[in-house]
Amino acid sequence: MAAAYICSMIVYNVTIKVAHQIAAPWLEWMKTEHMPRLMASGCFTGSRLFYLMEQDESDGITYCAQYDCNTYEDYKRYLDLHAAAIRQEGQQLWGNGYIAFRTVMRREA
């Protein structure tokens, strides 16, 4: 039996709960401005946005944005050179209308 190919891809995962009042314009901004801006940093090779199903939506809608990096160094470069300004932009636009939880994952298979 052949050995499975192991990919060392890094995934930067951002889970966001968005208040109902801003959900529609926030989603449009994510698709047309925010995610393209992260991709334009040159640190990521792909991105996806998910709506989390079966979640308590009493105080907001939950989404998950994922950004692929070839290496951990690419992710660190994003943090060092781009993250602060991009996060500040979101805070200025949406204030306390959302909360984000960030994780970094390494693909094992």
N, C-alpha and C positions, 0 to 999 in steps of 0.2 A: 504494500500500500504506500502510495507517495505521501510525503509530508505536506501538510497544509501550508500555504503561503501566508506568512505573517506580515501584515502591513503596519508600518510605524506612524501612520497618519495621526495627527493631533486634531482634536475637535474642541473648539472654544464654544461652550454652550451657555446661553443666556436665557434664563427663564424669567418671564416678565408677567406680573399681574397688573392689568390696566383698568382703571376706573371706567365704569360704563359711560360716563359723560364725555370722555375723550376717546373712546375705543375706535370709532370709525375714522376720525382724522389721524389718530396715532397709527393705525394699521396702514393707511395710505402713505404716511410719512415713512414708515418702516420699509415699505416696498419700493418707494420711488426715490427716497433720499438717504435714509440711514444705512440700510444694507448696501446700496451701491457705493456709499462713501467708504465703508469698511473694506469692500472689495477693491476700491481704487487705491487703498494704502499699499497694495502689492504684497501684503503679508499672507493673504488667504487665496486658496485655489478654488473654493466653492462655498456656497451658502444655501441654507434652507430655512423656511419659517413654518412652524407648525402651530396649529390651534390644539390645545390640550383638551381632550374630551373627558367626560365624566369627572369634572372638577366642580367644586362648590363655587358658583358664580354670584353669590349674594353680594360680594363687595368688589367684583371685577371679573374680567375675562383673562384667562391665562394663555400665553403664547410661549413658544420656545424657538429661539433663533440659534442656528448652528453655523459655525464658520470653520472650514477645513484649512489646516496648515500642513505643509509637508514635514516640517520639523518643529520641535519645541523652540528652537532659536527664532523661527519666524513668528511664533506667538509672542515671545519675549520682545522682539523688535516692535510688534504692534503695541504692546504695553508701554514700552519705553518712548516711542516716537509719536503715537497717535491716540492712545486710549483716553488720556486726560481731556483733550480738547473735544473729542467726540462725545464723551460722557457728559461734559459740561453743556454741550449744545442740547442734548436731550433734556437735561435738567432745566435749562432756560426755557425751552419750549413747553414742557409738560409739567414742570414743578413737582408737586407731590401726588400727581395723578397716576403714578405707576411706582412699582417697586421691582427691582431686578436682583436676581440671584445668579451669580456667575460660577461656572465650574470649567475645568479643563480635563479632557479625557484623552487617553491614548488608545487607539484602536488595536486590538489584539488579534482579531481574525476578520 
